[in-house]
Every structure is written in C-alpha cells, then in structure tokens.
C-alpha cells in the first residue's frame, strides 16, 4: 500500500478489496457468537458461566469493530500519518478509562456496555479522521463493513428463531453445530447475491491459487 500512495485509484481499490475480504470472513464469526452467546458459553464453559453470555453480548459492538480495527491503521501507516495514530491513542485511552469508571457503577455489565459503546464510537471517529485527505472515502469503508454485517445479522436472527422453534429440546452441542452449519450456508448464499462480494471472493481464491502454485514451484 505504501508503494501505491502516489496512485490513489489503485491504492483505494487495493485497500477496499483487502478490507472487504477481512470483513467478509471476520464479521460473521462475531455476529454468530453474539447471537448464539448462550449456546456458545453453555457448550464451551458450562452452565455456571451462563451469566457471561450477557457480558459477551454487551461487548458485541466493540467486537465487531475490533474485527476490522486494522482498517484505519493501514491508512495511517501506509500514508505516513503516524501522527494521527498518536493523537487517536492519546484521546482514546483516557476516554475508555472514563467509560470504565462510569460503567462500574452498574457492575460487570455496566463496564462492558460502557467500554463497548465508547470503543465503537472512537473507532468510527478514528476511521473518519484517517480517511480525511486520503484516497479512500469514509463512506466506502462504512460500506465494506456494513454489507457483511447486515447479511450475517439477517441470517443469524433467522437461524436463531429456527433454533428456538425447532431445536429447543435438542442438546446444546448439537443445536450449536446445526445452527452454525445453517448460518454459514445461509450467509454465503445471501452474500453471493451481491456482485461486489462475488468479485471479492473470486479475487481471493485466485490469489490463494497463485500463492499455492508459487510455493509448489519453489519446493
């Protein structure tokens, strides 16, 4: 990306393709884990940890932006705007501490909610700041994030209703596995309806094929 900074159109195309790929594969994992937090906690940790499912869900907004938290950093580093990162760090750290102090009044859930909302707000503020005077528009970054989020959320809520309607009497491990399989299939089918996603997947798999062929040639 640093090599493309003097070619803004190529830079934006490369950056957005990388961000769309990252969002496509990471956001659904966070969405599924958040919607099915109760099953995930019950299967992995046991019934005594069920209260943690609520905390996990309260942290979902922060987890979603955390899945793509490298996005503004890529811009700052590749465009030699490390000063912007420094300013963001100096602002975000004390603000998050204040959010902790405010949220602690309501216990663990309050701390989780306070941090989650604050971190999400700060993240998008940083993205807005990082995209200023860059080859990439803020709206393009938001679009690369919102499409997989909307698709995975719609599929996740549909599968969640199906799970509690038809699998309410099934053991949690079996229900979680069945829900995960249906969610993955549904998400992929919904996502490929969009031409931009199909292009992204094609480019990704072609890139993987090229890397595989290159590694085999070296061996």
ABEGO torsion letter per residue (X at the ends): XAAAAABAAAAAAAAAAAAAAAAAAAAAAAAAAAAAAAAAAAAAAEAAAAAAAAAAAAAAAAAAAAAAAAAAAAAAAAAGAAAAAAAAAAAAAAAAAAAAAAAAAAEAAAAAAAAAAAAAAAAAAAAAAAABGBABBAAAAAAAAAAAAAAAAAAAAAAAAAAAAAAAABBAAAAAAAAAAAAAAAAAAAAAABAAAAAAAAAAAAAAAAAAAAAAAAX
